[in-house]
Amino acid sequence: MAAGRAAEPRRSRSGRDDWLARAGCGAAADRKRRCSGLQRLARLGIGRREQVMDQSPREQNPPAQNCRDPQRGEPCRGEPGDRVRQDGGWLWRDRRHAGALLAELLAPEVHHHQDTTVVGIPPGGLEVAAALASVLQLPLSCWSVQRVRLPGRPGPTLGAIAPGHVHNLDEELLQRLGFDAEARHQLLHDHEHRMQLDQDRFGDPEPRELSHRRLILVDEGVRTGRVMEAALQSLRSLYPTTITVAVPVGARSALDQLEAQADRLLVLHPVEQLPQIADWFADLPSLHEGDLIALLRAA
């Protein structure tokens, strides 16, 4: 413990269990893989509002009201000495901060399995993955999943495509937007071309490089789950040993779907709805091609 830092009173097991129960990980759900992350956070002293407040002297780090809904036991997240914004806006400084915290939870099992590769979904997931891989001293790879959007128009994501001709589209939304078979084919063709360009730019690994390895698949967050589902389906075809999905934040409905598809699902902060992933980060800058290439070269 750093000099001058007040010792934090140890929470009783009953108090910790009460928080886990309110978070949906009580006795009846303790075996669920998604709860294991929450349980480890609780053991590390994270997850109760008072614990975040008491980790450093009050004059240096005043009480932070950063729980979205304390009555429901939603977990707080903070590092000793961090200054947490007091309007309840964010849990992590940036993507690297979130990646380091995911690495902290994965470290015990990675120590026993050195045949592990961290796989980041660009753009944002690659920066989270780079920080995770750096802490755990693991190899880093990019997997160029392409988000499908209307060309030149802001709007909702229509789904995702992934290497291996994996298409995970919102067919109902495509129909509402008036896409016939020809327009749908052209849309997919354009995005397949962009994905191939990204694979070349970012040096995506050959299938044999990921086969029979333990993969940690990382993104910056999960909103609808379509991107992560496409990535999972694509990587499964390479016959990896296991796939662990690791994300900082995710919508519960999407996480429920992913839980059945991944060998393990680790999320720092599940939420009921996730309109914007950026809401949970103090700084979430746009990443450009040069930024992603630099991350991969530094790994």
DOLO-603517 format. One record per residue (C-alpha): z, x, y. Coordinates in pm, whole numbers, padded with zeros to 5 digits, always signed. Each point is the difference from the previous one (the first is absolute). Layout:
// DOLO-603517
ZXY;...
***
This chain:
// DOLO-603517
+00000+00000+00000;-00093+00141+00345;+00283+00125+00218;+00150-00261+00227;-00143-00294-00194;+00252-00265-00088;+00051-00063-00369;-00137-00336-00105;+00235-00224-00199;-00131-00045-00353;-00132-00345-00074;+00143-00174-00299;-00227-00076-00295;+00063-00369+00055;-00127+00024+00358;-00310+00187-00115;-00065-00250-00276;+00037-00284+00249;-00274+00150+00219;-00228+00048-00302;+00056-00360-00108;-00093-00131+00344;-00311+00222-00007;-00107-00169-00324;+00116+00280-00230;+00320-00138-00143;+00109+00011-00362;-00275-00234-00115;-00269+00221+00152;+00143+00350-00045;-00262+00086-00260;-00291-00065+00232;-00178+00317+00101;-00031-00104+00364;+00378-00021+00030;+00054+00356-00115;-00098+00130+00343;+00253-00227+00168;+00268+00106-00247;-00062+00365+00071;+00005-00065+00374;+00337-00168-00045;+00135+00296-00195;-00122+00232+00279;+00196-00207+00252;-00295-00187+00146;-00042-00371+00020;+00298-00132+00191;-00007-00025+00374;+00342+00160+00040;-00107+00308-00193;-00289+00071+00235;+00230-00038+00299;+00273+00228-00135;-00209+00299-00103;+00043+00188+00329;+00240-00003+00298;-00034-00313+00208;-00046+00193+00325;-00307+00174-00150;-00143-00289-00200;+00128-00337+00125;+00004-00303-00229;-00357-00100-00072;-00090-00364-00054;-00291+00085-00228;+00050-00252-00281;-00256-00278+00019;+00234-00246-00172;+00347+00144-00079;+00125-00328-00146;-00261+00023-00277;+00089+00360-00073;-00337+00148+00089;+00033+00378-00022;+00026+00223+00302;-00139+00348-00004;+00111+00300+00199;+00053+00371-00024;+00313+00181+00122;-00045+00066+00370;-00312-00217+00038;-00010-00213+00311;-00108-00343-00121;-00167-00229+00250;+00251-00266+00098;-00236-00298+00020;-00039-00017-00377;-00358+00124+00006;-00039+00280-00250;+00151+00171-00301;-00197+00327-00016;-00105+00248+00266;-00348+00045-00146;-00188+00017-00329;+00138+00343-00084;+00356-00125+00037;-00068-00284-00242;-00173+00236-00243;+00298+00236-00003;+00234-00289-00079;-00219-00114-00289;+00004+00358-00128;+00379-00002+00009;+00007-00294-00239;-00268+00141-00230;+00141+00352-00021;+00225-00048-00308;-00277-00127-00228;-00269+00235+00135;+00228+00292-00083;-00042-00085-00369;-00376-00066+00019;-00204+00279+00155;-00332-00154-00113;+00002-00219+00313;-00257-00048+00276;+00056-00188+00326;-00297-00220+00091;-00032-00130+00356;-00212-00295+00115;-00164+00089+00334;+00050-00013+00279;+00372-00069+00048;+00103+00027-00362;-00132+00355-00016;+00241+00114+00273;+00296-00166-00177;-00116+00160-00325;-00036+00343+00162;+00363-00003+00112;+00115-00120-00343;-00204+00267-00179;+00127+00272+00234;+00366-00084-00063;-00047-00020-00378;-00242+00297-00010;-00263-00199-00187;-00380+00005+00021;-00156-00251+00239;-00324-00192-00051;-00186-00265+00198;-00133-00321-00158;-00253-00156+00234;+00059-00372-00030;-00209-00183+00257;+00133-00301+00190;-00272-00261+00032;-00046-00138+00351;-00273-00175+00194;-00221+00270+00153;+00065+00054+00370;+00237-00294+00029;+00381-00001+00012;+00152-00245-00239;+00174-00042-00331;-00052+00239-00288;-00229-00161-00256;+00135+00207-00287;-00049+00351-00135;-00228+00202-00225;+00089+00313-00196;-00180+00268-00202;-00137-00120-00331;-00162-00314+00148;+00333-00174+00044;-00027-00299+00234;+00307-00196+00107;-00120-00252+00256;+00139-00314+00156;-00273-00226-00138;+00139-00311+00168;-00011+00169+00341;-00355+00125-00063;-00110-00355-00077;+00165-00135+00313;-00182+00265+00204;-00332-00115-00148;-00084+00301-00220;-00273-00085-00249;-00085+00224-00297;-00242+00215+00201;+00239+00054+00290;+00282+00081-00241;-00217+00255-00180;-00098+00168+00329;+00363+00012+00115;+00108+00170-00322;-00296+00239+00007;+00090+00116+00352;+00364+00058-00091;-00089+00178-00325;-00211+00241+00206;+00287+00065+00243;+00237+00055-00291;-00231+00259-00153;-00016+00183+00332;+00381+00002+00018;+00025+00131-00356;-00221+00293+00098;+00180+00065+00330;+00349-00006-00147;-00077+00161-00333;+00123-00279-00226;+00082+00143-00344;-00221-00029-00303;+00130-00252-00258;+00099+00277-00242;+00234+00148+00263;+00218-00313-00002;-00034-00091-00366;+00321+00031-00205;+00210+00075+00308;+00286-00188+00160;-00127-00144+00327;+00200-00102+00305;-00226-00236+00195;+00096-00026+00367;-00096-00218+00296;+00169-00059+00334;+00076-00362-00088;-00108-00302-00204;-00100-00320+00180;-00223-00202-00234;-00006+00250-00286;-00380+00000-00034;-00041+00367+00094;+00272+00116-00236;-00124-00227-00280;-00350+00148+00033;+00141+00352-00007;+00209-00077-00308;-00291-00151-00189;-00220+00294+00090;+00256+00264-00102;+00088-00179-00324;-00352+00063-00122;+00073+00375+00012;+00275-00032-00265;+00292+00149+00192;+00334+00035-00179;+00177-00227+00251;-00055-00134+00352;+00292-00038+00241;-00076-00193+00319;+00207+00123+00295;-00010-00164+00345;+00238-00018+00297;-00035-00375+00060;-00162-00295-00172;-00023-00378+00000;+00196-00145-00292;-00283-00223-00126;-00238+00295-00023;+00268+00220-00159;+00062-00263-00266;-00366+00025-00100;+00000+00379-00001;+00316+00018-00208;-00190-00126-00303;-00280+00253+00048;+00184+00324+00075;+00219+00191-00242;+00254+00024+00279;+00017-00143+00351;+00209+00171+00267;+00031-00156+00346;+00251+00102+00265;+00004-00333+00180;-00140-00324-00149;-00046-00282+00252;-00096-00366-00026;-00305+00038+00224;-00180+00303+00140;-00231-00096+00289;-00022+00360+00124;+00098+00318-00183;+00029+00176+00337;+00302-00218+00088;+00217+00213-00229;-00091+00341+00141;+00090+00148+00338;-00328+00192+00003;-00303-00095-00209;-00302+00171+00158;-00357-00050-00115;-00121+00272-00235;-00349+00139+00022;-00217+00191-00245;+00117+00339+00129;+00366-00100-00035;-00046-00098-00364;-00194+00316-00086;+00277+00207+00160;+00264-00178-00210;-00190+00075-00320;-00063+00364+00092;+00367+00054+00077;+00114-00142-00336;
***
